[in-house]
Amino acid sequence: MGKNEEAVQMLQAGHARFPAHRALTAFYALALFSSGKHAEALAEMIELTLRVPDFYERYTRSLGNYARDLRDDGT
């Protein structure tokens, strides 16, 4: 609603406090995306889906590496 940075800060604090809360993480990623932080948003979403057992089956390691690379290159 036009307050992207405020949303990112609020959701980042919630995410830091409750890192296992999947919905909070998803909204945090969406706020990051809305703020133009696309690589970080994608990394959050990838890491979020990696927390679901067997979601990616044998691709967990490679996708985790990709998310880390996005964070390193996107900042």
Secondary structure as a PSIPRED ss2 file (coil, helix, strand):
# PSIPRED VFORMAT (PSIPRED V4.0)

   1 M C   1.000  0.000  0.000
   2 G C   1.000  0.000  0.000
   3 K C   1.000  0.000  0.000
   4 N H   0.000  1.000  0.000
   5 E H   0.000  1.000  0.000
   6 E H   0.000  1.000  0.000
   7 A H   0.000  1.000  0.000
   8 V H   0.000  1.000  0.000
   9 Q H   0.000  1.000  0.000
  10 M H   0.000  1.000  0.000
  11 L H   0.000  1.000  0.000
  12 Q H   0.000  1.000  0.000
  13 A H   0.000  1.000  0.000
  14 G H   0.000  1.000  0.000
  15 H H   0.000  1.000  0.000
  16 A H   0.000  1.000  0.000
  17 R H   0.000  1.000  0.000
  18 F C   1.000  0.000  0.000
  19 P C   1.000  0.000  0.000
  20 A C   1.000  0.000  0.000
  21 H C   1.000  0.000  0.000
  22 R H   0.000  1.000  0.000
  23 A H   0.000  1.000  0.000
  24 L H   0.000  1.000  0.000
  25 T H   0.000  1.000  0.000
  26 A H   0.000  1.000  0.000
  27 F H   0.000  1.000  0.000
  28 Y H   0.000  1.000  0.000
  29 A H   0.000  1.000  0.000
  30 L H   0.000  1.000  0.000
  31 A H   0.000  1.000  0.000
  32 L H   0.000  1.000  0.000
  33 F H   0.000  1.000  0.000
  34 S H   0.000  1.000  0.000
  35 S C   1.000  0.000  0.000
  36 G C   1.000  0.000  0.000
  37 K C   1.000  0.000  0.000
  38 H H   0.000  1.000  0.000
  39 A H   0.000  1.000  0.000
  40 E H   0.000  1.000  0.000
  41 A H   0.000  1.000  0.000
  42 L H   0.000  1.000  0.000
  43 A H   0.000  1.000  0.000
  44 E H   0.000  1.000  0.000
  45 M H   0.000  1.000  0.000
  46 I H   0.000  1.000  0.000
  47 E H   0.000  1.000  0.000
  48 L H   0.000  1.000  0.000
  49 T H   0.000  1.000  0.000
  50 L H   0.000  1.000  0.000
  51 R C   1.000  0.000  0.000
  52 V C   1.000  0.000  0.000
  53 P C   1.000  0.000  0.000
  54 D C   1.000  0.000  0.000
  55 F C   1.000  0.000  0.000
  56 Y C   1.000  0.000  0.000
  57 E H   0.000  1.000  0.000
  58 R H   0.000  1.000  0.000
  59 Y H   0.000  1.000  0.000
  60 T H   0.000  1.000  0.000
  61 R H   0.000  1.000  0.000
  62 S H   0.000  1.000  0.000
  63 L H   0.000  1.000  0.000
  64 G H   0.000  1.000  0.000
  65 N H   0.000  1.000  0.000
  66 Y H   0.000  1.000  0.000
  67 A H   0.000  1.000  0.000
  68 R H   0.000  1.000  0.000
  69 D H   0.000  1.000  0.000
  70 L H   0.000  1.000  0.000
  71 R H   0.000  1.000  0.000
  72 D H   0.000  1.000  0.000
  73 D H   0.000  1.000  0.000
  74 G H   0.000  1.000  0.000
  75 T C   1.000  0.000  0.000
